[in-house]
Amino acid sequence: MRTLSDAAVALVAFLHLYFLVLEMFLWTKPFGIKTFGLTPEFAAASKTLAANQGLYNGFLAAGLAWGLVLGAAGNPIKYFFLGCVIVAGVFGGFTASRKIFWVQALPGVVALALVVLS
């Protein structure tokens, strides 16, 4: 069970690293524009905000990696950062796009449940 929970936490951390790259470096590129359904004008105007959001996703990934490195002793850290992921995903699902719930919050919920059960 520990291996499964660690894999789920690692997946959530990887997703947030991916979000960091999308928001910080690809926001105004064709792939970022297509991924988020933006116009080039909106992407250019919101580039700084997206980079800031990407940085926060990087902090979530770093916190989850920290918890993984500590093994079972890192469970409280995993609880905290997975909780942050879930809250951010639920908020984004209500305020920006329902897709955020499925892509961010749901993987966080599954990972948190697996950590609690392990």
Number of C-alpha atoms within 10 A of each C-alpha: 10 14 11 13 20 23 15 21 27 18 17 27 26 18 19 24 20 16 21 25 18 21 23 22 15 19 27 23 14 12 12 19 19 13 12 12 10 15 13 16 11 12 20 15 12 13 18 14 13 21 19 14 15 23 19 15 24 22 16 25 27 17 19 28 21 15 23 21 12 12 12 15 11 16 18 13 18 27 19 16 25 28 16 15 26 21 17 17 26 20 16 17 18 13 10 12 13 14 13 18 21 14 14 22 25 17 21 27 19 17 24 24 15 19 23 14 10 14
